[in-house]
Amino acid sequence: MKRILCSPITALGMGLALRLFFVLQFPGGSGDTVIYEQIAENWLKHHVYAMTLPGGLLPVDLRMPGYPAFLAVIYALSGRTAEGARIFVMLAQVFVDLLTCVVVAMLAAVISFRASQSAARKTFTAALWLAALCPFTANYTAVPLTEVFAIFFTSLAVLFFSLQLLYKDGTRWSLGPFSFQAGNRLVSGGFAGLCVGLGTLFRPETPLLLATAIVLLVIAFIDKEKFSRVVLIILVMCATAVLPLVPWAIRNEITFHKIEFLAPKDATLPGELDPVGFMAWEKTWLYRFRDCYLVPWKLNDEPIDLNDIPPNAFDSAEEKQRVADILDQYNDRVTLTKEEDQVFAQLARQRTARHPLRTYLWLPMRRMVRIWFTPRIELLPFSGNVFPIAQMADEDPADQRVTSGLFLLNILYVGLGIAGGVSLYRNRAARPAVALMLLYITLRTLFLSTLETPEPRYVLVCFPLLIALAAQLFARDDKNPVTTAA
């Protein structure tokens, strides 16, 4: 039995079963799914990166091209599009996510510096099981969104960055069937940069990882290697990261007459009002994901009910009445005007002036807690409400048990990751990789806390790093070293 459980094939088989369960039982979609599918279909059929509007095809830049390109390939191979092709899309994502599990296991073994092949294999196996059975990443294989690819390229980039930071030139790293030259920092950095660039084609904030790695590279090697070599490594990393984005920038220059490597922050169609005032107002009160469905995601599509806005959005009865007056006008036409947006901007300035710490400190901190400590049931038919425990258990005990179980499981994964990071940090040789992961998780969390719509799925790219750290708790050191550290 122990031999079966230690087999990578068994872990991947269980991971496959979990992902197929989500695909068959809980296939999902979102507003972004429809956008990606429409762009991919137009790209394949009309050779235009565009959305279909009443006036015809409209070229857009509001989403990065990686995921539409993936969808277009699936459409071409399957002969189906949109909803008809979703099962093929999801099955392809299952394969990519299982490949990610292997990458995460390799990352755990690479950073472990276990003293023997057997101990390194234990770390590899532990990480593989934790990744394969993680429901929070697995259930995103069942929805056409960018998460599966963002997680894959982030994991692969961190693997190469770790090889770059930890191993001397000329070191050969081996573990069972895996064996490769681990110590050429120029080559490792080039591959890591390329993975960052490919990941950016799916999620535009991926360069945060490159910035983190550059900081750690300078700190780790500025005294150990020639300054010119460090600069060369950084230039290679940046060049390979930019390379996959060049065709996208050229396309934007030709189509929109502007060089644009990333999708714009505010995803609006040409000619649409950019509701900067409304979003600034949201930032002064919104921190719960469920409020996104009730207020910001209804903007310009549905009426907004004043009663759906939480009490913390108003500092006084007068302020609430001002918002009510604006919504009365907005709900008549379900379109925000420039004048109404300016009123929201004024409200945002006034609220921030009265309570600057609320806008710039307390609310971002609450967003951080919410995006990290959540049941992560956005794609599942459950409420997501854990508290108040007694009330939720009385209203729907089955829902409450599932939601609470996932909530506790999320805490377990985060807790194991923290404990594993602390344990591994005691090994001086492994500290650069631990610092890379923790710094990236911190920077990404801080970045997400500034967004007006705090979606928990945006921290899923950090879960492979937590899993790689958590796996360090499941293996003991032994003899016969595997590799030589930097």
C-alpha positions in Angstrom: 0.0 0.0 0.0 2.8 2.4 0.9 4.5 1.7 -2.4 1.3 2.5 -4.3 0.9 5.8 -2.4 4.5 6.8 -3.1 4.0 6.3 -6.8 3.7 9.5 -8.8 1.3 7.7 -11.1 -1.1 7.2 -8.3 -1.0 10.8 -7.3 -1.5 12.0 -10.9 -4.3 9.4 -11.2 -6.1 10.8 -8.2 -5.5 14.3 -9.5 -7.0 13.4 -12.8 -10.1 11.9 -11.1 -10.6 15.1 -9.0 -10.3 17.4 -12.1 -12.7 15.2 -14.1 -15.1 15.3 -11.2 -15.1 19.1 -11.4 -15.3 19.1 -15.2 -18.3 16.7 -15.3 -20.2 17.9 -12.2 -19.4 21.6 -12.0 -18.6 23.1 -15.4 -18.7 26.8 -15.2 -18.4 30.1 -16.9 -18.2 33.8 -16.3 -18.5 37.2 -18.0 -14.8 37.0 -19.0 -15.4 33.5 -20.5 -17.9 35.0 -23.0 -15.4 37.7 -23.9 -12.5 35.3 -24.5 -14.7 33.0 -26.5 -16.0 35.8 -28.7 -12.5 37.1 -29.4 -11.2 33.6 -30.2 -14.0 32.8 -32.6 -13.6 36.1 -34.5 -9.8 35.6 -34.5 -10.2 32.1 -36.0 -13.0 32.9 -38.5 -12.3 36.4 -39.5 -8.6 36.8 -38.6 -9.4 39.8 -36.5 -8.8 40.1 -32.8 -12.2 41.7 -32.2 -15.5 41.5 -30.4 -18.9 41.4 -32.2 -21.0 44.5 -31.5 -24.2 45.7 -33.2 -22.1 47.8 -35.7 -20.0 44.8 -36.6 -16.5 43.6 -35.6 -14.6 45.9 -33.3 -10.9 45.4 -32.7 -10.1 45.4 -29.0 -7.1 45.3 -26.6 -9.0 44.8 -23.4 -7.7 41.2 -22.9 -4.3 39.7 -23.4 -4.1 37.4 -26.4 -2.8 34.2 -24.8 -6.1 32.6 -23.7 -8.0 33.6 -26.9 -5.1 32.0 -28.9 -5.4 28.8 -26.8 -9.2 28.7 -27.4 -8.7 29.4 -31.2 -6.4 26.3 -31.4 -9.0 24.1 -29.6 -11.7 25.5 -31.9 -9.6 24.7 -35.0 -8.8 21.2 -33.8 -12.3 20.3 -32.6 -14.4 22.0 -35.3 -16.5 23.6 -32.6 -16.7 27.0 -31.0 -17.9 28.7 -27.8 -20.1 26.5 -25.6 -19.9 23.6 -28.0 -16.1 23.4 -27.5 -16.0 23.9 -23.8 -15.6 20.2 -22.9 -12.5 20.1 -25.2 -11.2 23.3 -23.6 -11.6 21.9 -20.1 -10.0 18.5 -20.9 -7.0 20.4 -22.3 -6.8 22.5 -19.1 -6.9 19.3 -17.1 -3.8 18.1 -18.9 -2.0 21.4 -18.3 -2.9 21.5 -14.7 -1.6 18.0 -14.1 1.6 19.1 -15.8 1.7 21.9 -13.3 1.5 19.4 -10.5 4.7 17.8 -11.8 6.4 21.2 -12.1 5.5 22.1 -8.5 6.8 18.7 -7.3 10.1 19.4 -9.1 10.2 22.9 -7.6 9.8 21.4 -4.1 12.7 19.0 -4.6 14.9 21.7 -6.2 14.6 24.1 -3.2 14.7 21.4 -0.5 18.5 20.7 -0.5 17.6 17.3 1.1 20.7 15.3 1.8 19.8 12.2 -0.2 18.0 11.0 -3.2 15.4 9.2 -1.0 14.6 12.3 1.0 14.4 14.4 -2.1 12.0 11.9 -3.6 9.8 12.1 -0.4 9.6 15.9 -0.9 8.8 15.5 -4.6 6.0 13.0 -3.8 4.5 15.0 -0.9 4.4 18.1 -3.2 2.8 16.1 -6.0 0.1 14.8 -3.8 -0.6 18.2 -2.3 -0.8 19.8 -5.8 -2.8 17.0 -7.3 -5.5 17.0 -4.5 -5.7 20.8 -4.2 -9.4 21.5 -5.0 -8.8 25.3 -5.3 -6.6 25.0 -8.4 -8.3 21.9 -9.7 -11.8 23.4 -10.0 -10.5 26.1 -12.3 -9.9 23.4 -15.0 -13.7 23.3 -15.3 -14.1 26.9 -16.4 -12.7 28.7 -19.5 -10.5 31.3 -17.7 -6.8 32.1 -17.6 -6.1 30.7 -14.2 -4.8 27.3 -15.3 -2.2 28.8 -17.6 -1.2 31.6 -15.2 -0.5 29.0 -12.5 1.5 26.8 -14.9 3.8 29.5 -16.3 4.3 31.1 -12.8 5.3 27.7 -11.4 7.6 27.0 -14.3 9.2 30.5 -14.0 9.8 30.1 -10.2 11.4 26.7 -10.9 13.9 28.3 -13.3 14.5 31.3 -11.0 15.2 28.9 -8.1 17.7 27.0 -10.2 19.3 30.3 -11.0 19.5 31.5 -7.4 20.5 28.2 -5.7 22.9 26.2 -7.8 26.5 26.8 -8.8 27.5 26.9 -12.5 28.2 23.4 -13.6 25.9 21.7 -11.0 23.9 18.8 -12.3 20.5 18.3 -10.6 19.0 14.8 -10.7 16.0 13.1 -9.2 14.8 9.8 -10.5 14.0 10.3 -14.2 14.7 14.0 -14.0 18.3 15.1 -14.7 19.6 18.4 -16.1 22.3 21.0 -15.9 21.0 23.2 -13.1 23.8 25.7 -12.6 24.0 28.0 -15.7 22.4 31.2 -14.3 22.3 32.8 -17.7 20.4 29.9 -19.3 18.1 29.5 -16.2 17.4 33.2 -16.2 16.6 33.2 -19.9 14.1 30.3 -19.6 12.6 32.0 -16.5 12.1 35.3 -18.3 10.5 33.4 -21.3 8.0 31.8 -18.9 7.2 35.2 -17.4 6.6 36.5 -20.9 4.4 33.6 -21.9 2.5 34.0 -18.6 2.0 37.7 -19.3 0.2 36.7 -22.5 -2.5 35.3 -20.1 -2.3 37.6 -17.0 -0.8 41.1 -17.4 0.4 41.3 -13.8 2.9 38.4 -14.3 5.9 40.7 -14.6 5.7 41.3 -10.9 7.5 37.9 -10.6 10.3 39.1 -12.9 10.7 42.3 -10.8 10.9 40.2 -7.6 13.5 37.9 -9.1 15.7 40.8 -10.3 15.7 42.2 -6.7 16.7 38.9 -5.3 19.4 38.3 -8.0 21.0 41.6 -7.2 21.0 41.0 -3.5 22.3 37.4 -3.8 25.1 37.9 -6.3 26.2 41.5 -6.5 29.1 40.6 -4.2 29.8 37.1 -5.6 29.9 37.7 -9.3 31.2 40.5 -11.6 28.7 43.4 -11.9 28.8 43.1 -15.7 27.7 39.4 -15.5 24.8 40.3 -13.1 23.7 43.0 -15.5 24.0 40.6 -18.5 21.8 38.0 -16.7 19.2 40.7 -15.9 19.2 41.9 -19.5 18.7 38.3 -20.8 15.8 37.8 -18.4 14.1 41.0 -19.5 14.7 40.4 -23.2 13.3 36.9 -23.1 10.3 38.2 -21.1 9.5 40.9 -23.6 10.0 38.6 -26.7 6.6 36.8 -26.5 4.9 40.2 -26.1 6.4 41.8 -29.2 3.8 40.6 -31.7 1.0 41.9 -29.4 2.7 45.3 -29.2 3.2 45.5 -33.0 -0.5 44.6 -33.5 -1.6 47.3 -31.1 0.6 49.8 -32.9 -0.9 48.9 -36.2 -4.5 48.8 -35.0 -4.6 51.5 -32.3 -1.5 53.5 -33.2 0.1 53.0 -29.8 2.8 50.6 -28.6 1.1 48.6 -25.8 2.7 45.5 -24.4 0.0 44.9 -21.7 -3.8 45.1 -21.7 -5.1 48.5 -20.3 -5.9 48.5 -16.6 -9.5 49.6 -17.2 -11.1 47.2 -19.6 -13.5 49.4 -21.7 -14.4 49.3 -25.3 -13.4 52.2 -27.6 -15.9 55.0 -27.0 -17.1 53.7 -23.7 -17.0 55.8 -20.6 -14.2 54.8 -18.2 -15.9 55.0 -14.8 -12.9 56.1 -12.9 -15.0 58.1 -10.4 -17.3 55.2 -9.7 -14.3 52.9 -9.2 -12.6 55.4 -6.9 -15.8 55.5 -4.8 -15.9 51.7 -4.7 -12.3 51.6 -3.3 -13.5 53.6 -0.2 -15.8 50.8 1.0 -15.7 47.6 -1.1 -13.6 44.6 0.3 -16.0 41.6 0.0 -16.1 39.6 -3.2 -19.8 39.0 -3.0 -20.4 42.8 -3.2 -18.8 42.7 -6.7 -21.8 40.9 -8.0 -24.2 43.3 -6.5 -22.7 46.6 -7.4 -19.6 47.0 -9.8 -20.4 44.1 -12.0 -23.9 45.4 -12.6 -22.7 48.8 -13.9 -24.0 49.6 -17.4 -25.7 46.2 -17.6 -28.3 46.1 -14.8 -30.0 48.4 -12.3 -28.2 48.8 -9.0 -30.3 48.5 -5.9 -29.4 50.9 -3.1 -30.3 48.2 -0.5 -27.6 46.0 -2.0 -24.9 48.5 -1.1 -23.5 47.7 2.4 -23.8 50.3 5.2 -20.1 51.0 5.3 -20.4 52.7 1.9 -22.0 55.7 3.6 -20.7 58.0 6.3 -24.0 59.8 6.8 -27.7 59.8 5.8 -26.9 62.8 3.5 -24.3 60.8 1.7 -26.6 57.9 1.3 -29.2 60.2 -0.2 -26.8 61.6 -2.7 -26.0 58.0 -3.9 -29.7 57.2 -4.0 -30.4 60.3 -6.2 -27.6 59.3 -8.6 -28.8 55.6 -8.8 -32.4 56.8 -9.5 -31.1 58.6 -12.6 -28.8 55.7 -13.6 -31.4 53.0 -13.2 -33.7 54.8 -15.7 -31.3 54.2 -18.5 -28.8 51.6 -17.0 -25.9 53.7 -18.3 -23.6 55.8 -16.2 -23.1 59.3 -17.5 -19.9 61.4 -17.2 -21.7 63.8 -14.9 -22.8 61.0 -12.6 -19.3 59.5 -12.6 -17.9 62.9 -11.5 -20.3 63.0 -8.6 -19.0 59.5 -7.5 -15.4 60.9 -7.9 -16.3 63.8 -5.6 -17.8 61.4 -3.0 -14.6 59.3 -3.2 -12.4 62.3 -2.5 -14.6 63.4 0.4 -14.7 60.0 2.0 -10.9 59.6 1.6 -10.3 63.1 3.1 -12.4 62.2 6.1 -10.8 58.8 6.6 -7.5 58.4 4.7 -6.4 55.4 6.7 -9.6 53.6 5.9 -9.0 54.0 2.1 -5.3 53.4 2.1 -4.7 51.0 5.0 -7.7 49.3 6.7 -9.7 48.4 3.6 -6.7 47.0 1.7 -5.9 44.9 4.7 -9.4 43.6 4.8 -9.2 42.8 1.1 -6.0 40.8 1.8 -7.6 38.8 4.5 -10.7 38.1 2.3 -8.7 37.0 -0.8 -6.5 34.6 1.2 -8.9 33.2 3.8 -12.0 32.2 1.9 -13.8 28.9 1.0 -13.0 29.6 -2.7 -16.4 28.3 -3.9 -16.9 31.0 -6.7 -17.4 28.2 -9.2 -19.4 25.9 -7.0 -23.1 25.9 -6.2 -22.6 26.8 -2.5 -23.2 30.0 -0.6 -19.7 30.6 0.6 -20.9 31.9 3.9 -19.2 30.3 7.0 -20.3 32.8 9.6 -22.5 33.1 11.6 -21.9 29.4 12.0 -25.1 28.5 14.0 -27.4 30.5 11.6 -25.8 29.0 8.5 -26.0 25.5 9.9 -29.7 26.0 10.7 -30.5 27.4 7.3 -28.7 24.9 5.1 -26.5 22.3 7.0 -25.2 20.6 3.9 -24.1 23.8 2.4 -22.5 24.9 5.6 -20.6 21.7 6.0 -19.1 21.9 2.5 -18.3 25.6 2.8 -16.8 25.3 6.2 -14.7 22.3 5.1 -13.3 24.2 2.2 -12.7 27.2 4.4 -10.6 25.1 6.8 -8.8 23.3 4.0 -7.8 26.7 2.6 -6.4 27.6 6.0 -4.6 24.3 6.2 -2.8 24.9 2.8 -1.8 28.4 3.8 -0.7 27.2 7.2 1.4 24.4 5.8 3.0 26.7 3.3 4.0 29.2 6.1 5.3 26.4 8.3 7.3 24.8 5.5 8.8 28.2 4.5 9.9 28.8 8.1 11.4 25.3 8.3 13.3 25.7 5.0 14.5 29.2 5.8 16.6 27.8 8.6 18.8 26.3 5.8 21.0 29.2 4.6 21.6 27.6 1.2 17.9 27.6 0.5 17.1 31.1 1.7 17.2 32.9 -1.7 14.5 30.7 -3.1 12.3 31.0 0.0 12.8 34.8 -0.1 11.8 34.8 -3.8 8.5 33.0 -3.1 7.6 35.0 0.0 8.5 38.3 -1.5 6.5 37.5 -4.7 3.5 36.4 -2.6 3.7 39.6 -0.6 4.0 41.9 -3.6 1.2 40.2 -5.4 -1.0 40.4 -2.4 -0.3 44.1 -1.9 -1.0 44.7 -5.6 -4.3 42.9 -5.5 -5.4 44.8 -2.4 -5.4 48.0 -4.5 -7.9 46.6 -7.0 -11.5 47.7 -6.6 -12.8 44.2 -7.2 -10.9 41.8 -4.8 -11.3 38.4 -6.5 -9.9 35.4 -4.6 -8.9 33.6 -7.8 -6.1 36.1 -8.4 -4.0 34.6 -5.5 -4.3 31.1 -6.9 -1.0 31.5 -8.8 0.6 31.6 -5.3 -0.7 28.2 -4.2 2.0 26.2 -6.1 4.6 28.1 -4.2 2.8 27.4 -0.9 2.6 23.7 -1.8 6.3 23.6 -2.7 7.1 25.1 0.7 4.6 22.9 2.5 6.2 19.7 1.1 9.3 20.5 3.0 7.6 19.3 6.2 7.0 15.8 4.9 10.6 14.5 4.3 13.5 13.9 6.6 17.2 14.6 5.8 19.5 11.6 5.2 22.9 11.0 3.8 24.5 11.0 0.3 24.0 14.5 -1.1 22.1 15.0 -4.3 23.5 18.4 -5.5 25.8 21.2 -4.5 24.3 24.5 -3.6 25.4 28.0 -4.7 
